[in-house]
Amino acid sequence: MSADGAKWSQVEQGSPHPRRATRFLGTSQHPLDDKGRVFFPVRFLPELQKDSCGDATVVVTLGPGGCLYLMGHHDFDLARQPFSDSAFPSPAELQAQRDFYGKVEEVKLKSGRLLLPDSLRKKAGIDRQLTMVGCGNRIEVWEPARLDAVEGELDGAFETFNAESNSALPPGGE
């Protein structure tokens, strides 16, 4: 617990400043402009680290199911930990690294807008509208019809996961 009484869920090694867990929460619909930009939800901004000029940067990559993942640098570093730093990875790891890192781009927010990379946007099928879903340590960006289809397949997934893991109570549960 810090001096001001706030709880911190994790501390970066070597950092004198504790870092709390990222909390991207909620779902919202957004139009995409002709240049592929979208206004970034204000509620997500406090979760991003800012550079010396006060600008926030996100890491954008292709996620499973055909969505895009938006992450801060700290969470991206956690996501890439399974890869070794070996100069000579195994052929399987080399292929996985190429697949993972080859679909990653850093994007700086400018005037509150995020320019979604064209190549990734096309792979996710995002054209004029998109849905952003806060998923804790990341934001998923979906083409709305694709998200509806995925959600239809996952109906009741939280309850099933919760019952199987038996580690948490559902919201409002006792």
C-alpha positions, 0 to 999 in steps of 0.5 A, spaced: 500 500 500 502 506 498 503 512 502 496 515 500 493 509 502 492 506 494 492 499 493 497 497 487 497 490 484 503 490 481 510 493 481 515 494 475 522 491 477 527 496 477 522 502 478 521 506 484 514 507 482 509 502 483 504 500 477 497 498 478 493 493 474 491 496 467 483 497 467 480 498 460 472 497 462 466 498 458 463 497 451 462 503 446 460 504 438 464 509 434 465 511 427 471 511 423 473 517 419 475 517 412 482 517 414 481 511 418 481 515 425 477 514 431 476 518 437 479 514 443 474 514 449 476 519 454 475 514 460 481 509 457 486 515 457 488 515 464 490 508 463 495 509 458 502 512 459 504 519 456 511 521 453 515 527 455 510 531 451 504 528 454 502 524 448 499 517 449 501 511 445 498 504 444 500 498 441 496 495 436 496 488 434 491 483 431 487 479 436 484 472 436 477 472 432 479 477 428 479 483 432 484 488 434 488 489 440 490 495 443 495 495 449 499 500 453 507 498 453 507 495 459 501 490 458 504 489 451 511 487 454 507 482 459 504 479 452 511 478 449 514 475 455 513 468 452 518 469 447 526 468 448 531 473 447 535 468 444 539 470 437 537 463 435 530 461 437 528 455 435 524 454 428 517 454 431 519 460 436 522 464 430 515 463 426 511 465 432 515 471 433 514 473 426 507 472 426 506 476 433 511 481 432 509 482 424 502 484 426 504 490 431 504 497 430 505 503 435 500 508 434 500 515 437 494 518 439 493 525 436 488 530 438 484 525 442 484 520 435 487 514 434 489 512 427 488 505 426 493 502 421 490 500 414 493 493 414 490 491 421 484 494 420 483 490 413 484 484 416 479 485 422 474 487 417 473 494 420 470 499 415 466 505 417 463 503 424 467 499 430 466 497 437 471 498 443 470 493 448 475 494 455 477 487 457 482 489 463 489 489 460 487 491 453 481 494 448 478 489 443 476 493 437 471 489 433 467 490 426 460 490 430 457 484 426 463 480 427 463 481 435 455 480 435 457 473 431 462 472 437 458 474 442 452 469 440 457 463 440 459 465 447 453 467 450 453 465 458 461 464 457 462 468 464 457 463 468 461 457 465 468 460 466 466 462 473 463 455 475 469 451 472 474 455 475 470 456 482 475 462 484 470 468 483 463 470 485 458 473 479 457 480 480 452 481 485 453 474 488 454 471 495 
